[in-house]
Amino acid sequence: MEKLNFHVITPFKGPKDWLEECMQSVEMQTLPVTHHIIIDNDNKGACRNHFEELQKIEPLSSNIIIHLDGDDRFITHKALEHLTEAYSDDTTWATYGNYVGRQPSVCRPIDDRSFRESIVNGGWCWSHPRTFRAHLIPHLREEDMKDFSGNWFSSAPDVAIFLPILEMCGKPRVKFIDVDLVYYRIHNHNEHANKDKLTDQVRCALEILRKQAYIKL
């Protein structure tokens, strides 16, 4: 089995109350992390920061990108072991789920609808922790990280980045991990907890869904 290199990308915005806890949960993993990238989303914005950091990672299939928000944390020191098992099959290009928190997880196995149709009609289910192989990064289009006015999306980076990843993979290459790996923290600074931020998040997501779909690789 190929040796995997894990690159954890941790964006945070606003209070840093839980960032140290998040970082400690990464440090306590039984398998080493190659890079833990901390992004302050007050600088430039979520989509631009995330996209630009991805460009710095060598696009090898053995490099695994892990999205872990700064207000969340791994709840098991064996999280990377579970991911290693998931990627032991080289046909797996991306994984998602599962998490615990004050509200039930939205993660579930993929159904027979298209990814975009599922988002519109069934809700987002490809949630924490989201991971993918870095060889997909060069195929992400910068213009798809921007709205129709040419401005970087101010919200919904998970949709802007992970929806294209899912479409490039195709359903057979996407694996749902039905094991709780992450604690998803609900607090007053979450985007969906603020009316104005939620409105902006929905606006961005709807524009993203109107973008041209990606072709399966």
Buried (B, 14 or more C-beta within 10 A) or exposed (E): EEEBBBBBBBBBBBEEEBBEBBBEBBEEBEEEBEBBBBBBBEEBBBBBBBBBBBEEBEBBBBBBBBBBBBBBBBBBBBBBEBBBBBBEEEEBBBBBBBBBBEEEBBBBEBEEEBBBEBBEEEEBBBBBBBBBBBBBBEBBEEEBBBBEEEEBBBBBBBBBBBBBBBBBBBEEBBBBBEEBBBBBBEEEBBBEEEEEBBEBBBBBBEBBBEBEEBEEE
